[in-house]
Amino acid sequence: MTDSMNIPKVLRKSEVDQEHGQLYLLLGLLANLSIWGIAFLYLKFVVPTYVSESAISLPSLTSTGKVNLPGIGEASFQDSSPYDSTTRDPRENYKFLGLSEPVLKAAATKMNIPLGEFDKPQIKILDNTTIIEIRLKGSTPEEARNKSLVFYQAFEEKLDELRIQEAIRRDVGVKTALNSSQKKLEIAQERLSNYRAESGLTSDEQIKELTSNVEQLRKQRAELIAQQQQADGRSRELSGNLKISSNQATEAFALQSDQQFQQNLKNYSETSVNLEVLGAKFLPSHPTMVAERAKRDAARNALLARSKSILGRPISLTNLQQFSLGSGGYASAREDLSQQVITAQVDQQGLKVQTQELDRQILLFETRLKNMAKQDATLSNLKRNTQVAEAIFSANLTKLDINKSNIVGSYPLVQVITEPSLSEKPITPNKPLALAGAILGSLLSTTGILLYWLRDRRKNNTKHIRRSSNETI
C-alpha cells in the first residue's frame, strides 16, 4: 500500500523538475537571444568611426644671438628652453590651446560643419618626451584625416596670432624705450656740438699739439738763454779789453759813425795842435794866438754840442778822451773792438727780447692749456654721455630688429613628426570585440542560469526527501 502511494508523488516530482527545466531553458534562450541581438544591432546600426592619428613635438633646445657694435656696445637675445621651468610644462599649454573653443570653431568653419559636429581631439602627452599625440575621429577615413589637417591649420593660425600679439606688445615696449633713448641721444649730441662750437675744442689732438708746442717753446727759451749768457760774457770781455763799459762803447761808436761829429773833432784837434805850435813862437796875448784859441774854442763848443745831440746828454772833453776817439791805427783797432762790443750787446738785447717774447708765448699757451684741460674734462663728460646714449639707442634698435626676426617668443615652433594618418579600419563598430563580448555574455548568462537551475533542483530534491521521510514515519 505504501508503494502504491509513492508512485504518484514521484510522478509529481518529475513533472515539477521538467517544468523548472523548461523555464530555465527558456530563460537561457531569451538571455542569449538578447545578447546576440544587441551585438547584431550594434554591428548593424552603429555608424562606423575612423580615427586619424598624428604627433607633434616641441623643441627643447635654446637659441641665442649676439650683436657686437664696436666702440658702442652690444645687444643679445636668448630664447630659453620651454622646459626650463620645473613648475609648468609648455605641452599642457598647447593641450589647453588645442582643446579651446576658438581653435575648434576655426577648424569647424574650415570644414563647413557646425562646432558640435567637430569632436574634440584626444590629446595625449607622452611622459619624458617632447611629443604630443593627437587623435581625431570621423565617419570616414578621409573625414578623420581632413579634420586633423584643418585642426593643425587652425592650431598654427592661433599660435601665429598669439605670437604676433606678443611681438606687438614687446615692440611697443622696445619702441617706447627706443624713442626715449633717441631723444636723449639727440640732446647729448646737440650739447656736445654746441660745446665744441663754443670752446673751439674738437678733439684730444689739440691738447697734445698745444702741449708739444709749449715744450718746444721751453726748449727754444733754454737755448736763447744760453746764447744770451754767451753774448753777455763776450760783451763783458770786450768791454774789459777796452776799459770802458758796453754803454760807453756804444756811445763812442755812435760818435765815430757821425760825420759832422768827426769833422768837428778834426777841427778841434787841428786847432789844438796849431795852438800848441804857435804857443812855442808867440805869447798867449798875441793876436794869432788869440785868433787860433778862438777857433779851438769854437771847434770844442761845436764838438760838445754835436756829441750832446747824438748821445742825448751832455758830455765833457774828459769823457770824450776816455773813448780814445781820434785817428790812426790804434783808433781803428779800438773802433773795431767797440763795434764788436756793440754787436755783442745788440745780440744780447735781441736774445733778451726773444726770450721775453717766448716767456709771453709760453705763459699764453700754458694759460690756454689749463683752460683747454678744463674744457676737455667737460668735453669728455659730454662725449661719454653721448657714447652711453648711442650705446643704449643702438642696443634698443638692435633689440627691435631682433624681435622682428624672432617672433616665436613664448610660443615655440611646433614640428609635426607624424602626419595625420588615413585609417584603414574603423574603431567603432568593433566586430571582433562585439563577437567576443557576445560569446562571453552568452557563456556567463548560460552558466549562471544553469547554476541557478542546479541549485534550485537540489533545493527541491532536499525538500522532497524531507517530506517523504515525514510521511513514512
Legacy VTK file of the C-alpha trace (Angstrom):
# vtk DataFile Version 3.0
C-alpha trace
ASCII
DATASET POLYDATA
POINTS 473 float
0.000 0.000 0.000
2.885 2.215 0.702
4.409 1.660 -2.744
1.153 2.497 -4.396
1.102 5.784 -2.605
4.742 6.764 -3.574
4.285 6.413 -7.328
2.122 9.487 -7.753
4.499 11.519 -5.631
7.430 10.542 -7.825
5.440 11.394 -10.869
4.646 14.807 -9.439
8.305 15.448 -8.677
9.363 14.596 -12.233
6.727 16.857 -13.626
7.896 19.727 -11.384
11.554 19.218 -12.385
10.568 19.152 -16.025
8.615 22.348 -15.701
11.519 24.043 -13.898
13.964 22.816 -16.574
11.824 24.182 -19.348
11.545 27.508 -17.531
15.347 27.848 -17.124
15.873 26.729 -20.718
13.538 29.463 -21.853
15.374 31.993 -19.721
18.695 30.850 -21.198
17.350 31.162 -24.713
15.956 34.622 -24.034
19.233 35.767 -22.463
21.341 34.517 -25.363
18.928 35.952 -27.905
19.091 39.301 -26.152
22.905 39.288 -26.024
23.310 38.272 -29.615
20.537 40.632 -30.700
22.260 43.544 -29.060
25.562 42.558 -30.665
23.854 42.285 -34.042
22.142 45.630 -33.677
25.483 47.185 -32.585
27.259 45.842 -35.645
24.347 46.652 -37.947
23.298 50.136 -36.956
26.247 51.803 -35.218
27.819 54.364 -37.576
31.476 53.483 -38.315
34.011 55.799 -36.668
37.550 56.201 -38.000
40.493 57.787 -36.211
43.314 59.837 -37.724
46.421 59.796 -35.557
49.318 62.255 -35.631
52.039 63.556 -33.367
53.834 66.870 -32.860
56.975 67.808 -30.992
58.037 70.987 -29.192
61.712 71.913 -29.413
63.734 71.660 -26.247
66.959 73.450 -27.233
67.685 77.100 -26.526
68.731 79.611 -29.155
70.922 82.631 -28.567
72.217 85.541 -30.598
74.555 88.442 -30.024
75.322 91.591 -31.998
78.565 93.468 -31.241
78.778 97.178 -32.009
82.489 98.171 -31.922
83.120 101.197 -29.745
79.444 101.416 -28.770
78.153 98.285 -27.135
76.456 95.020 -27.791
72.990 93.517 -27.877
71.977 89.936 -27.364
68.891 87.785 -27.113
68.143 84.301 -25.827
65.165 82.051 -26.297
65.155 79.872 -23.213
64.082 76.278 -23.380
60.343 75.952 -22.694
61.206 73.113 -20.324
63.497 75.155 -18.055
60.735 75.670 -15.526
60.030 72.799 -13.159
56.570 74.071 -12.237
54.971 74.004 -15.659
55.010 72.028 -18.872
54.540 74.021 -22.108
52.861 70.984 -23.625
49.993 71.484 -21.190
49.550 74.998 -22.587
49.454 73.600 -26.099
46.996 70.899 -24.990
44.712 73.525 -23.482
45.024 75.620 -26.628
44.206 72.618 -28.837
41.039 71.914 -26.841
39.961 75.570 -26.727
36.788 76.666 -28.442
38.416 79.262 -30.763
40.668 76.623 -32.331
37.883 74.046 -32.667
35.488 76.664 -34.027
38.029 77.799 -36.609
38.631 74.166 -37.635
34.882 73.504 -37.891
34.473 76.610 -40.026
37.148 75.329 -42.385
35.252 72.016 -42.630
31.931 73.873 -43.160
30.318 71.953 -40.299
28.820 73.096 -37.001
31.049 73.204 -33.973
29.021 70.407 -32.332
29.859 68.001 -35.146
33.574 68.617 -34.804
34.537 66.307 -31.997
37.178 67.441 -29.561
40.529 65.851 -30.296
42.073 63.362 -27.956
45.393 64.890 -26.901
47.900 62.791 -25.007
51.227 63.964 -23.618
53.932 61.309 -23.652
55.973 61.341 -20.466
59.695 62.061 -20.608
59.436 63.234 -24.211
58.619 66.419 -26.101
55.884 64.643 -28.093
52.140 65.230 -28.060
49.832 62.659 -29.695
46.604 63.892 -31.270
43.662 61.722 -32.384
40.615 62.980 -34.276
37.507 60.977 -35.207
35.467 60.932 -38.394
32.781 58.941 -40.107
35.200 58.109 -42.931
38.988 57.818 -43.069
39.151 60.880 -45.290
36.954 62.909 -42.953
39.105 61.992 -39.962
42.279 62.974 -41.764
40.734 66.191 -43.093
39.690 67.083 -39.561
43.283 66.551 -38.440
44.609 68.725 -41.252
42.230 71.623 -40.630
42.818 71.258 -36.896
46.544 71.769 -37.435
45.854 74.750 -39.673
43.584 76.356 -37.065
46.086 75.469 -34.319
49.020 77.050 -36.188
46.969 80.132 -37.049
46.083 80.593 -33.394
49.753 80.195 -32.427
50.753 82.765 -35.063
48.084 85.113 -33.756
49.367 84.767 -30.202
52.961 85.215 -31.356
52.073 88.364 -33.281
50.223 89.770 -30.277
53.198 89.041 -28.050
55.595 90.553 -30.596
53.429 93.680 -30.800
53.465 94.030 -27.020
57.223 93.580 -26.957
57.676 96.044 -29.808
55.565 98.642 -28.036
57.833 98.476 -25.004
61.011 98.459 -27.080
59.790 101.304 -29.300
58.937 103.373 -26.245
62.437 102.797 -24.892
63.866 103.441 -28.367
62.082 106.793 -28.704
63.231 107.814 -25.239
66.843 106.798 -25.941
66.718 108.572 -29.314
65.632 111.828 -27.690
68.383 111.505 -25.078
70.891 110.804 -27.840
69.806 113.873 -29.802
70.068 116.049 -26.681
73.529 114.653 -25.866
74.731 115.178 -29.446
73.381 118.723 -29.505
75.113 119.568 -26.222
78.369 118.111 -27.484
78.135 120.001 -30.774
77.291 123.309 -29.069
80.119 122.969 -26.583
82.608 122.190 -29.330
81.478 125.264 -31.226
81.715 127.476 -28.129
85.031 126.162 -26.814
86.724 125.540 -30.150
87.935 122.223 -28.751
87.102 119.418 -31.129
89.496 116.617 -30.195
92.202 115.489 -27.795
94.796 116.067 -30.516
94.537 119.797 -29.964
95.670 119.434 -26.355
98.503 117.126 -27.386
99.593 119.562 -30.082
99.424 122.534 -27.702
101.425 120.627 -25.068
104.022 119.799 -27.703
104.205 123.471 -28.701
104.735 124.541 -25.078
107.555 122.047 -24.674
109.123 123.238 -27.924
108.943 126.874 -26.793
110.535 125.976 -23.480
113.321 124.259 -25.322
113.860 127.329 -27.527
113.820 129.571 -24.444
116.535 127.478 -22.821
118.639 127.751 -25.987
118.110 131.537 -26.173
119.097 131.988 -22.515
122.290 130.062 -23.206
123.027 132.282 -26.222
122.200 135.386 -24.201
124.618 134.373 -21.471
127.262 133.706 -24.107
126.745 137.141 -25.684
126.817 138.805 -22.261
130.127 137.122 -21.420
131.633 138.194 -24.721
130.424 141.763 -24.185
131.986 141.916 -20.707
135.258 140.515 -22.042
135.495 143.085 -24.860
134.485 145.891 -22.507
137.311 144.855 -20.175
139.787 144.991 -23.024
138.644 148.495 -23.947
138.409 149.518 -20.277
135.031 151.039 -20.962
131.583 149.830 -20.389
129.406 148.496 -23.130
127.283 151.657 -22.947
130.326 153.797 -23.358
131.442 151.681 -26.280
128.044 152.166 -27.840
128.251 155.919 -27.365
131.800 156.016 -28.755
130.702 154.000 -31.793
127.763 156.367 -32.309
130.047 159.378 -32.201
132.543 157.799 -34.551
129.830 156.970 -37.017
128.690 160.608 -37.253
130.490 162.594 -40.000
129.693 166.000 -38.575
130.979 164.962 -35.197
134.121 163.628 -36.859
134.573 166.888 -38.715
134.153 168.879 -35.510
136.591 166.548 -33.790
139.070 167.018 -36.644
138.716 170.801 -36.436
139.185 170.718 -32.698
142.282 168.502 -32.985
143.838 170.645 -35.716
143.250 173.919 -33.849
144.602 172.359 -30.665
147.764 171.260 -32.495
148.127 174.623 -34.198
147.677 176.388 -30.902
150.445 174.346 -29.358
152.774 175.079 -32.324
152.019 178.819 -32.222
152.428 178.828 -28.461
156.070 177.999 -28.970
156.508 181.123 -31.104
154.101 183.687 -29.708
152.939 184.882 -26.395
149.386 183.956 -25.293
148.278 187.526 -25.875
149.475 187.574 -29.397
146.677 188.198 -31.887
147.452 184.991 -33.751
147.259 183.029 -30.532
144.028 184.758 -29.639
142.513 184.005 -33.046
143.644 180.368 -33.011
142.373 179.965 -29.471
139.016 181.309 -30.588
138.914 178.716 -33.408
139.771 175.967 -30.972
137.062 177.080 -28.561
134.528 177.278 -31.378
135.511 173.775 -32.542
135.293 172.485 -28.964
131.850 174.035 -28.476
130.633 172.556 -31.780
132.085 169.176 -30.787
130.358 169.177 -27.416
127.091 170.394 -28.904
127.149 167.665 -31.559
128.001 164.940 -29.027
125.120 166.107 -26.841
122.836 165.985 -29.845
123.977 162.446 -30.695
124.077 160.978 -27.179
121.106 162.866 -25.804
123.105 164.059 -22.798
125.991 166.478 -22.235
129.443 165.020 -22.189
132.782 166.541 -21.219
136.034 166.517 -23.134
137.456 164.273 -20.452
134.838 161.636 -21.157
135.433 162.036 -24.844
139.099 161.469 -24.278
138.228 158.239 -22.374
136.568 156.997 -25.546
140.046 157.339 -27.146
138.499 158.991 -30.124
140.939 160.026 -32.738
142.582 158.746 -35.860
145.274 156.300 -36.723
145.790 152.587 -36.395
145.214 152.494 -32.671
141.935 154.344 -33.042
140.902 151.959 -35.798
141.609 148.936 -33.590
139.618 150.403 -30.730
136.861 151.194 -33.163
136.757 147.512 -34.212
136.652 146.410 -30.594
133.949 148.930 -29.868
131.973 147.606 -32.801
132.320 144.066 -31.507
131.181 145.166 -28.069
128.192 146.869 -29.592
127.429 143.843 -31.748
127.568 141.578 -28.699
125.346 143.965 -26.789
122.894 144.152 -29.671
122.863 140.373 -29.872
122.329 140.201 -26.149
119.430 142.640 -26.299
117.924 140.776 -29.234
118.172 137.474 -27.412
116.654 139.080 -24.354
113.735 140.368 -26.377
113.251 136.943 -27.947
113.374 135.311 -24.522
110.777 137.729 -23.217
108.585 137.009 -26.227
108.980 133.279 -25.638
108.078 133.795 -21.981
104.972 135.637 -23.058
104.019 132.936 -25.540
104.726 130.160 -23.027
102.561 131.902 -20.427
99.835 132.401 -23.014
99.975 128.762 -24.152
100.083 127.474 -20.571
97.027 129.531 -19.691
95.312 128.268 -22.794
96.387 124.722 -21.958
94.868 124.987 -18.466
91.623 126.282 -19.939
91.617 123.549 -22.545
92.242 120.930 -19.842
89.146 122.143 -18.018
87.233 122.217 -21.280
88.495 118.759 -22.123
87.076 117.387 -18.859
83.695 118.829 -19.746
84.073 117.611 -23.326
84.971 114.122 -22.103
81.847 114.020 -19.964
79.730 115.126 -22.900
81.409 112.533 -25.139
80.835 109.826 -22.551
77.188 110.809 -22.206
76.859 110.758 -25.975
78.518 107.346 -26.221
76.270 105.951 -23.498
73.229 107.370 -25.286
74.470 105.887 -28.574
75.013 102.502 -26.924
71.534 102.478 -25.388
69.934 103.623 -28.630
71.848 101.097 -30.717
71.027 98.312 -28.261
67.315 99.161 -28.347
67.384 99.425 -32.124
69.142 96.088 -32.419
66.726 94.539 -29.953
63.814 95.812 -32.021
65.293 94.262 -35.164
65.931 91.004 -33.327
62.350 90.955 -32.040
61.089 91.395 -35.577
63.103 88.426 -36.753
62.323 86.344 -33.674
58.542 86.148 -33.333
58.440 82.755 -31.624
58.689 84.189 -28.118
56.652 82.295 -25.533
55.153 80.001 -28.161
57.905 77.817 -29.635
57.607 76.337 -33.073
55.702 73.077 -33.464
57.157 70.283 -35.560
54.813 67.640 -36.973
56.738 64.418 -36.643
53.845 62.143 -37.695
51.496 63.305 -40.409
47.752 62.642 -39.917
47.118 59.034 -40.820
44.446 57.580 -43.091
42.811 54.832 -41.075
42.032 51.531 -42.816
39.742 50.097 -40.123
37.103 51.839 -38.030
37.438 51.842 -34.269
33.655 51.534 -33.974
31.824 49.242 -34.500
34.496 46.793 -33.391
33.277 43.426 -34.775
35.839 41.205 -33.012
35.154 42.960 -29.739
31.372 42.690 -30.264
31.561 38.954 -31.073
33.880 38.329 -28.161
31.527 40.250 -25.899
28.511 38.327 -27.182
30.243 34.974 -26.725
31.412 35.918 -23.257
27.954 37.196 -22.395
26.359 34.013 -23.633
28.736 31.863 -21.642
28.228 33.871 -18.500
24.463 34.063 -18.803
24.108 30.368 -19.730
26.443 29.337 -16.944
24.572 31.487 -14.462
21.158 30.169 -15.446
22.447 26.595 -15.390
23.954 27.004 -11.959
20.802 28.621 -10.713
18.740 25.720 -12.125
21.011 23.165 -10.484
20.790 24.975 -7.154
17.018 25.166 -7.448
16.788 21.450 -8.341
18.985 20.466 -5.416
16.848 22.567 -3.142
13.661 20.900 -4.410
15.152 17.413 -4.018
16.079 18.185 -0.424
12.559 19.354 0.326
11.064 16.247 -1.296
13.260 13.861 0.703
12.326 15.534 3.972
8.658 15.387 3.094
8.863 11.712 2.172
10.588 10.914 5.442
7.925 12.646 7.433
5.129 10.798 5.629
6.816 7.423 6.140
7.090 7.981 9.867
LINES 1 474
473 0 1 2 3 4 5 6 7 8 9 10 11 12 13 14 15 16 17 18 19 20 21 22 23 24 25 26 27 28 29 30 31 32 33 34 35 36 37 38 39 40 41 42 43 44 45 46 47 48 49 50 51 52 53 54 55 56 57 58 59 60 61 62 63 64 65 66 67 68 69 70 71 72 73 74 75 76 77 78 79 80 81 82 83 84 85 86 87 88 89 90 91 92 93 94 95 96 97 98 99 100 101 102 103 104 105 106 107 108 109 110 111 112 113 114 115 116 117 118 119 120 121 122 123 124 125 126 127 128 129 130 131 132 133 134 135 136 137 138 139 140 141 142 143 144 145 146 147 148 149 150 151 152 153 154 155 156 157 158 159 160 161 162 163 164 165 166 167 168 169 170 171 172 173 174 175 176 177 178 179 180 181 182 183 184 185 186 187 188 189 190 191 192 193 194 195 196 197 198 199 200 201 202 203 204 205 206 207 208 209 210 211 212 213 214 215 216 217 218 219 220 221 222 223 224 225 226 227 228 229 230 231 232 233 234 235 236 237 238 239 240 241 242 243 244 245 246 247 248 249 250 251 252 253 254 255 256 257 258 259 260 261 262 263 264 265 266 267 268 269 270 271 272 273 274 275 276 277 278 279 280 281 282 283 284 285 286 287 288 289 290 291 292 293 294 295 296 297 298 299 300 301 302 303 304 305 306 307 308 309 310 311 312 313 314 315 316 317 318 319 320 321 322 323 324 325 326 327 328 329 330 331 332 333 334 335 336 337 338 339 340 341 342 343 344 345 346 347 348 349 350 351 352 353 354 355 356 357 358 359 360 361 362 363 364 365 366 367 368 369 370 371 372 373 374 375 376 377 378 379 380 381 382 383 384 385 386 387 388 389 390 391 392 393 394 395 396 397 398 399 400 401 402 403 404 405 406 407 408 409 410 411 412 413 414 415 416 417 418 419 420 421 422 423 424 425 426 427 428 429 430 431 432 433 434 435 436 437 438 439 440 441 442 443 444 445 446 447 448 449 450 451 452 453 454 455 456 457 458 459 460 461 462 463 464 465 466 467 468 469 470 471 472
